[in-house]
Amino acid sequence: MADRLVRGLGAGGWRTMAFEPFRYGVEICRLAGDHFLLIELGPLELDIERRFKVHALMLWFEAHALPGMRELTPGIRSLQIHYDAQHLPMAELLRHVDGATEALVHSDDLSVPSRIVYLPLSWDDEACRLAIEKYTQSVRPDAPWCPSNLEFIRRINGLKDIEAVRDIVFAASYLVMGLGDVYLGAPVATPLDPRHRLVTTKYNPARTWTAENSVGIGGAYLCVYGMEGPGGYQFVGRTLQMWNRYRQTDAFTRPWLLRFFDQIRFYPVSALELQQIRRDFPLGNYPLKIEETNFKLADYNRFLQQHSSAITHFQNRRQTAFAEELAQWKRDGQLTYQQDEIVDPLDKHEELPEGMTGIDSPVSGSVWRLLVEQGDRVAVGDAVMILESMKMEIEIHATQAGGVSKIIKQQGSSVIAGQTLLWLSDGEL
């Protein structure tokens, strides 16, 4: 009999329970509260074989569900089981886990359903460039990944030019290992061929804005942003929707597009073409090419063995380039980043003259965009500038009609709540 470590929140720490030996790579089971069991396979690292085992385990539980099992949530190296502890004792559930691993370990030819999904990609899309421009202006102008994420990806992976980055992205088959990475239907994917795995650091600090369905690389993973919001992955382009807010279509039999163990393959389109595709696709007017197949673990392991020498060469070159990049950051003082703090919350500008009205900032942040110039006339409610704060864009509006007499906070300036942004005259300038 083997000891199984089970951690219970109300059990006073670790306690051991004896069951038949776990097989199939399962290292530990943890109680996650009183209604969840977390099964973990191996260390915290990227391993497609380990993710395959998690997926096969999930499919087995779906086919052999016990009364009281409510939901299965897979991770990259883990599987969480939501169960009703009043109807399904933990001991019985753990024996079921042992039965699952026993069945899978004796299977001669493990395979799981997989689809090859072809997605359009607008390379270096204008929406991605706008997000980088915002970040450069408002967050960190000297970041190593600015002004071009693609150049940064090239440099940190030791590739000869940006075209080599492009060739890899369009040649790769990205295996969907997770879904809902923070955002709606957002896939976490990595190339099946290790020679296609471009590795990057993430933005530090994060971007305050990312366009919906931007495609980026962070660490060794690729993600398609399911919705507009902040982010930190290095951009390669933009694609179509991962989530359909409107209706079911041939592609959207559920609100999310992709499934676990789908293989994403990109094909190039222009930014203009993508705009039309994005209008048509949620309505079911842009058909996707999808091929049904199976992912066989034995075939994949044979592929890795056949190309082991080339894979090792690629990984060594990438590791050398990555180390050189970090060493350069150390020399330039860019390895860590600390934002300058504004100490004095009070304005140092002259007092507000008679006949002028000050427009103050309601929040702390920075000026993203000026919408007026000195001398312009504005009406009540007109937007005069846009602030960025806490990953949001906030419009500042004129509180009265008048002329813009003086702009105190210029584009890119930091502001504190209560500081005056500009002066409006009560009458003609």
C-alpha positions as CSV (number, residue, x, y, z in Angstrom):
1,M,0.0,0.0,0.0
2,A,1.2,3.5,-0.8
3,D,0.6,6.6,1.3
4,R,-1.4,9.2,-0.4
5,L,-1.0,12.8,0.9
6,V,-4.3,14.6,1.2
7,R,-4.5,18.1,2.5
8,G,-7.7,19.1,4.2
9,L,-8.5,22.7,5.2
10,G,-10.1,21.5,8.4
11,A,-7.9,18.6,9.0
12,G,-5.1,20.4,10.8
13,G,-2.6,20.2,8.0
14,W,-1.3,17.1,6.1
15,R,-2.8,13.7,6.8
16,T,-2.1,10.5,5.1
17,M,-4.5,8.0,3.7
18,A,-3.6,4.5,2.4
19,F,-4.9,3.4,-1.0
20,E,-3.6,1.4,-3.9
21,P,-0.6,3.0,-5.5
22,F,-1.3,5.8,-7.9
23,R,-0.1,5.3,-11.4
24,Y,-0.1,7.2,-14.7
25,G,2.1,10.0,-13.3
26,V,-0.3,11.2,-10.5
27,E,1.9,12.6,-7.8
28,I,-0.5,14.0,-5.3
29,C,-4.2,14.6,-4.5
30,R,-5.2,17.7,-2.5
31,L,-8.4,18.7,-0.9
32,A,-9.3,22.1,-2.2
33,G,-12.0,23.2,0.3
34,D,-14.7,20.7,1.2
35,H,-16.1,20.1,-2.3
36,F,-13.0,19.9,-4.6
37,L,-10.2,17.4,-5.1
38,L,-7.2,18.6,-7.0
39,I,-5.1,15.9,-8.8
40,E,-1.6,17.0,-9.7
41,L,0.7,15.3,-12.2
42,G,4.4,16.2,-12.0
43,P,6.3,19.5,-11.5
44,L,5.3,23.0,-12.6
45,E,6.7,22.9,-16.1
46,L,5.5,22.7,-19.7
47,D,5.1,19.1,-20.8
48,I,2.7,18.1,-23.5
49,E,2.7,14.4,-22.5
50,R,1.7,15.4,-19.0
51,R,-1.1,17.6,-20.4
52,F,-2.2,14.7,-22.6
53,K,-2.5,12.5,-19.5
54,V,-4.6,15.2,-17.7
55,H,-6.9,15.4,-20.7
56,A,-7.2,11.6,-21.1
57,L,-8.0,11.4,-17.3
58,M,-10.7,14.0,-17.7
59,L,-12.3,12.2,-20.7
60,W,-12.3,8.9,-18.6
61,F,-14.1,10.6,-15.7
62,E,-16.6,12.1,-18.1
63,A,-17.3,8.5,-19.5
64,H,-17.3,7.0,-16.0
65,A,-18.9,9.6,-13.8
66,L,-19.9,8.8,-10.2
67,P,-23.1,10.1,-8.7
68,G,-22.1,13.3,-6.9
69,M,-19.4,14.4,-9.4
70,R,-20.3,17.8,-10.6
71,E,-17.6,19.4,-12.7
72,L,-14.1,18.7,-14.1
73,T,-11.7,21.6,-14.6
74,P,-8.3,20.7,-16.2
75,G,-5.1,22.7,-15.9
76,I,-1.8,22.3,-17.7
77,R,-0.7,19.7,-15.2
78,S,-3.7,19.2,-12.9
79,L,-7.3,18.2,-12.9
80,Q,-9.8,19.6,-10.4
81,I,-12.9,17.6,-9.5
82,H,-15.9,19.4,-8.1
83,Y,-18.0,16.9,-6.1
84,D,-20.8,16.7,-3.6
85,A,-19.1,15.5,-0.4
86,Q,-22.5,14.6,1.2
87,H,-23.2,12.1,-1.6
88,L,-19.7,11.1,-2.7
89,P,-17.3,10.2,0.1
90,M,-13.7,11.3,-0.5
91,A,-12.4,7.7,0.0
92,E,-14.7,6.4,-2.7
93,L,-13.6,9.3,-5.1
94,L,-9.9,8.5,-4.5
95,R,-10.5,4.8,-5.2
96,H,-12.2,6.0,-8.5
97,V,-9.0,8.0,-9.3
98,D,-6.9,4.9,-8.8
99,G,-9.3,3.0,-11.1
100,A,-9.0,5.6,-13.7
101,T,-5.2,5.7,-13.7
102,E,-5.1,1.8,-13.7
103,A,-7.3,1.7,-16.8
104,L,-5.3,4.4,-18.6
105,V,-1.9,3.0,-17.8
106,H,-2.8,-0.4,-19.4
107,S,-4.2,1.2,-22.5
108,D,-1.9,0.2,-25.5
109,D,-2.7,3.1,-27.9
110,L,-3.8,6.3,-26.1
111,S,-5.3,9.0,-28.3
112,V,-7.7,11.9,-27.8
113,P,-9.9,13.7,-30.3
114,S,-8.3,16.8,-31.8
115,R,-9.3,19.3,-34.4
116,I,-7.0,21.4,-36.7
117,V,-8.6,24.9,-36.7
118,Y,-7.3,27.3,-39.3
119,L,-7.5,31.0,-38.2
120,P,-6.7,34.2,-40.1
121,L,-4.0,36.3,-38.6
122,S,-3.3,40.0,-39.4
123,W,0.4,40.1,-38.8
124,D,1.6,43.2,-36.8
125,D,-1.9,44.5,-36.8
126,E,-2.6,48.2,-36.4
127,A,-4.6,47.5,-33.2
128,C,-1.5,45.9,-31.7
129,R,0.7,48.8,-32.8
130,L,-1.8,51.2,-31.2
131,A,-1.6,49.3,-27.9
132,I,2.2,49.5,-28.0
133,E,2.0,53.2,-28.7
134,K,-0.2,53.7,-25.7
135,Y,2.1,51.7,-23.5
136,T,5.2,53.6,-24.7
137,Q,3.6,56.9,-24.1
138,S,1.8,56.3,-20.8
139,V,3.5,53.4,-19.0
140,R,7.1,52.6,-19.8
141,P,8.7,54.4,-22.8
142,D,12.1,52.6,-22.4
143,A,10.8,49.1,-22.2
144,P,13.0,46.5,-24.0
145,W,10.0,45.3,-26.0
146,C,9.2,48.8,-27.3
147,P,8.7,50.1,-29.9
148,S,8.4,46.7,-31.6
149,N,7.3,43.5,-29.9
150,L,8.3,41.5,-33.0
151,E,11.9,42.8,-32.9
152,F,12.0,41.9,-29.2
153,I,10.8,38.3,-30.0
154,R,13.4,38.1,-32.7
155,R,16.2,39.2,-30.4
156,I,15.4,37.2,-27.4
157,N,15.0,34.0,-29.4
158,G,18.2,34.5,-31.4
159,L,16.6,34.7,-34.9
160,K,18.2,36.5,-37.8
161,D,15.3,38.8,-38.7
162,I,11.6,39.5,-38.1
163,E,10.7,37.5,-41.2
164,A,12.1,34.4,-39.3
165,V,9.6,35.1,-36.5
166,R,6.8,35.3,-39.0
167,D,7.8,32.1,-40.7
168,I,7.7,30.2,-37.4
169,V,4.3,31.6,-36.3
170,F,2.7,30.6,-39.6
171,A,4.4,27.2,-39.7
172,A,3.6,26.2,-36.1
173,S,0.7,24.0,-35.0
174,Y,-0.4,25.5,-31.6
175,L,-1.9,22.9,-29.3
176,V,-4.7,24.3,-27.1
177,M,-3.8,23.2,-23.6
178,G,-6.2,25.5,-21.7
179,L,-9.2,27.7,-22.2
180,G,-10.4,30.8,-20.5
181,D,-7.0,32.2,-19.6
182,V,-8.4,35.2,-17.7
183,Y,-10.7,36.1,-20.6
184,L,-13.7,34.6,-22.4
185,G,-12.6,31.5,-24.3
186,A,-9.0,32.7,-24.5
187,P,-6.8,29.7,-25.4
188,V,-3.4,28.9,-23.8
189,A,-1.5,27.1,-26.6
190,T,2.0,26.0,-27.3
191,P,3.6,24.6,-30.5
192,L,3.7,20.9,-30.9
193,D,7.1,21.1,-32.5
194,P,9.6,22.4,-29.8
195,R,11.5,24.2,-32.7
196,H,8.5,26.5,-33.1
197,R,8.4,27.5,-29.4
198,L,9.3,31.2,-29.2
199,V,9.9,32.2,-25.6
200,T,9.5,35.8,-24.3
201,T,9.1,37.7,-21.1
202,K,5.8,39.5,-20.4
203,Y,5.3,43.2,-20.1
204,N,6.4,44.7,-16.8
205,P,4.3,46.5,-15.8
206,A,1.4,45.2,-17.8
207,R,-0.3,47.1,-20.6
208,T,-3.4,49.0,-19.6
209,W,-5.2,48.2,-22.9
210,T,-5.2,45.3,-25.4
211,A,-7.6,45.0,-28.4
212,E,-10.0,42.1,-28.4
213,N,-8.5,39.0,-30.1
214,S,-5.0,40.3,-30.2
215,V,-2.5,37.3,-30.4
216,G,0.5,37.3,-28.2
217,I,3.3,35.2,-26.8
218,G,4.2,35.1,-23.1
219,G,6.7,32.6,-21.7
220,A,6.4,29.6,-24.0
221,Y,2.6,30.1,-24.5
222,L,0.5,31.8,-27.1
223,C,-2.8,33.4,-26.2
224,V,-5.7,35.0,-28.1
225,Y,-7.2,37.7,-25.9
226,G,-10.9,36.8,-25.6
227,M,-12.0,40.4,-24.9
228,E,-10.6,44.0,-24.7
229,G,-8.6,44.6,-21.5
230,P,-5.1,44.8,-20.0
231,G,-2.4,42.3,-20.9
232,G,1.3,41.4,-20.9
233,Y,1.9,39.0,-23.8
234,Q,4.2,40.1,-26.7
235,F,2.1,40.9,-29.8
236,V,2.4,39.0,-33.1
237,G,-1.0,40.1,-34.6
238,R,-4.7,39.9,-34.4
239,T,-7.3,37.3,-35.3
240,L,-11.1,36.7,-35.2
241,Q,-13.4,36.2,-32.2
242,M,-12.9,33.5,-29.6
243,W,-16.3,34.1,-28.1
244,N,-19.7,34.7,-29.7
245,R,-22.0,37.1,-27.9
246,Y,-24.7,37.0,-30.4
247,R,-25.8,33.5,-31.7
248,Q,-24.9,29.9,-32.4
249,T,-23.3,29.2,-35.8
250,D,-21.5,26.3,-37.5
251,A,-18.3,27.4,-35.7
252,F,-20.0,28.4,-32.4
253,T,-22.0,25.4,-31.3
254,R,-21.2,26.8,-27.8
255,P,-20.3,30.4,-27.0
256,W,-16.6,29.6,-27.1
257,L,-14.9,28.7,-30.4
258,L,-12.0,26.3,-29.4
259,R,-11.8,23.1,-27.5
260,F,-9.0,21.4,-25.5
261,F,-6.5,19.7,-27.8
262,D,-7.5,21.7,-30.8
263,Q,-4.5,22.6,-33.0
264,I,-4.4,26.2,-34.2
265,R,-2.8,27.0,-37.5
266,F,-2.6,30.6,-38.7
267,Y,-2.8,31.9,-42.3
268,P,-2.0,35.5,-43.2
269,V,-4.7,38.1,-44.0
270,S,-4.4,41.9,-44.3
271,A,-5.7,44.2,-41.6
272,L,-8.4,45.4,-43.9
273,E,-9.5,41.8,-44.7
274,L,-9.6,41.0,-41.0
275,Q,-11.9,43.9,-40.3
276,Q,-14.4,42.4,-42.7
277,I,-13.8,38.9,-41.3
278,R,-14.5,40.1,-37.8
279,R,-17.8,41.6,-39.0
280,D,-18.9,38.4,-40.7
281,F,-17.7,35.7,-38.4
282,P,-20.0,36.1,-35.4
283,L,-23.0,36.1,-37.8
284,G,-21.9,32.8,-39.4
285,N,-20.9,34.4,-42.7
286,Y,-17.3,33.5,-42.6
287,P,-16.7,29.7,-42.7
288,L,-13.7,28.2,-40.9
289,K,-11.6,25.3,-42.2
290,I,-11.7,22.7,-39.5
291,E,-10.2,19.2,-39.8
292,E,-11.2,16.4,-37.5
293,T,-8.3,14.2,-36.3
294,N,-6.8,12.4,-33.3
295,F,-3.8,13.2,-31.2
296,K,-1.8,10.0,-30.5
297,L,0.8,10.2,-27.7
298,A,2.9,7.4,-29.1
299,D,3.2,9.1,-32.5
300,Y,4.1,12.4,-30.9
301,N,6.8,10.8,-28.8
302,R,8.3,9.2,-31.9
303,F,8.3,12.6,-33.6
304,L,10.3,14.1,-30.7
305,Q,12.8,11.2,-30.8
306,Q,13.3,11.5,-34.6
307,H,14.1,15.2,-34.4
308,S,15.8,15.3,-31.0
309,S,19.1,16.6,-32.4
310,A,17.5,19.6,-34.2
311,I,15.3,20.3,-31.3
312,T,18.2,20.4,-28.9
313,H,20.2,22.7,-31.2
314,F,17.2,25.2,-31.5
315,Q,16.7,25.2,-27.7
316,N,20.4,25.8,-27.0
317,R,20.4,28.8,-29.4
318,R,17.3,30.2,-27.9
319,Q,18.6,29.8,-24.3
320,T,21.8,31.6,-25.3
321,A,20.0,34.5,-26.8
322,F,17.6,34.7,-23.8
323,A,20.6,34.8,-21.4
324,E,22.3,37.5,-23.5
325,E,19.2,39.6,-23.4
326,L,18.8,39.4,-19.7
327,A,22.5,40.2,-19.3
328,Q,22.0,43.4,-21.4
329,W,19.1,44.4,-19.2
330,K,21.4,44.1,-16.1
331,R,24.0,46.3,-17.7
332,D,21.4,48.9,-18.7
333,G,19.6,48.8,-15.4
334,Q,16.4,47.4,-17.0
335,L,16.2,44.0,-15.3
336,T,13.8,45.3,-12.7
337,Y,11.4,48.2,-13.1
338,Q,10.1,50.5,-10.5
339,Q,7.7,53.3,-11.4
340,D,8.6,56.7,-10.1
341,E,6.3,57.9,-7.4
342,I,4.9,61.4,-7.2
343,V,5.5,62.6,-3.7
344,D,3.8,66.0,-3.7
345,P,0.1,65.9,-4.4
346,L,-0.2,69.6,-4.6
347,D,0.0,71.7,-7.8
348,K,2.9,74.0,-8.1
349,H,1.2,76.2,-10.8
350,E,0.1,79.7,-10.1
351,E,-3.2,80.4,-8.5
352,L,-6.3,80.3,-10.7
353,P,-6.8,83.8,-12.2
354,E,-10.2,85.5,-11.9
355,G,-12.5,84.6,-14.7
356,M,-11.0,81.1,-15.1
357,T,-12.4,77.7,-14.1
358,G,-10.0,74.8,-13.4
359,I,-10.9,71.3,-14.6
360,D,-9.4,68.9,-12.1
361,S,-8.5,65.2,-12.4
362,P,-10.9,62.8,-10.5
363,V,-8.3,60.1,-10.3
364,S,-4.5,59.4,-10.3
365,G,-3.1,58.3,-13.5
366,S,-1.6,59.8,-16.7
367,V,-2.8,61.9,-19.6
368,W,-3.2,59.5,-22.6
369,R,-4.6,62.0,-25.1
370,L,-5.3,65.7,-25.4
371,L,-8.5,66.4,-27.4
372,V,-8.2,70.2,-27.4
373,E,-5.6,72.8,-27.9
374,Q,-5.1,76.2,-26.3
375,G,-7.5,78.7,-27.8
376,D,-10.2,76.1,-28.7
377,R,-13.8,76.8,-27.7
378,V,-15.7,74.0,-25.9
379,A,-19.3,73.5,-24.9
380,V,-20.6,72.0,-21.6
381,G,-19.9,68.2,-21.7
382,D,-17.3,68.3,-24.5
383,A,-14.4,65.8,-23.9
384,V,-11.2,67.7,-23.4
385,M,-8.7,64.9,-22.6
386,I,-8.5,61.2,-21.9
387,L,-6.7,59.9,-18.8
388,E,-5.4,56.3,-18.2
389,S,-5.9,55.0,-14.7
390,M,-6.0,51.5,-13.2
391,K,-6.1,49.9,-16.7
392,M,-9.1,52.1,-17.7
393,E,-9.5,55.1,-20.1
394,I,-11.4,58.0,-18.5
395,E,-12.7,60.9,-20.5
396,I,-12.5,64.4,-18.9
397,H,-15.4,66.7,-19.8
398,A,-15.8,70.5,-19.8
399,T,-17.9,71.6,-16.9
400,Q,-18.9,74.8,-18.6
401,A,-18.7,76.5,-22.0
402,G,-15.7,78.6,-22.6
403,G,-12.3,78.8,-24.2
404,V,-9.2,76.7,-23.4
405,S,-7.0,79.2,-21.7
406,K,-4.1,77.0,-20.5
407,I,-3.3,73.3,-20.7
408,I,-1.4,72.5,-17.5
409,K,-1.0,68.7,-17.8
410,Q,0.4,67.8,-21.2
411,Q,0.1,64.4,-23.0
412,G,2.0,61.7,-21.2
413,S,2.1,63.7,-17.9
414,S,1.4,61.9,-14.6
415,V,-1.5,63.3,-12.5
416,I,-2.8,62.9,-9.0
417,A,-6.5,63.0,-8.0
418,G,-7.4,66.7,-7.5
419,Q,-4.7,68.2,-9.6
420,T,-5.8,70.8,-12.2
421,L,-5.6,69.6,-15.8
422,L,-6.5,72.8,-17.7
423,W,-8.1,76.2,-17.4
424,L,-11.3,77.3,-19.1
425,S,-12.1,81.0,-19.5
426,D,-15.6,82.2,-18.5
427,G,-15.8,84.3,-21.7
428,E,-13.9,85.0,-24.9
429,L,-10.2,84.5,-24.9
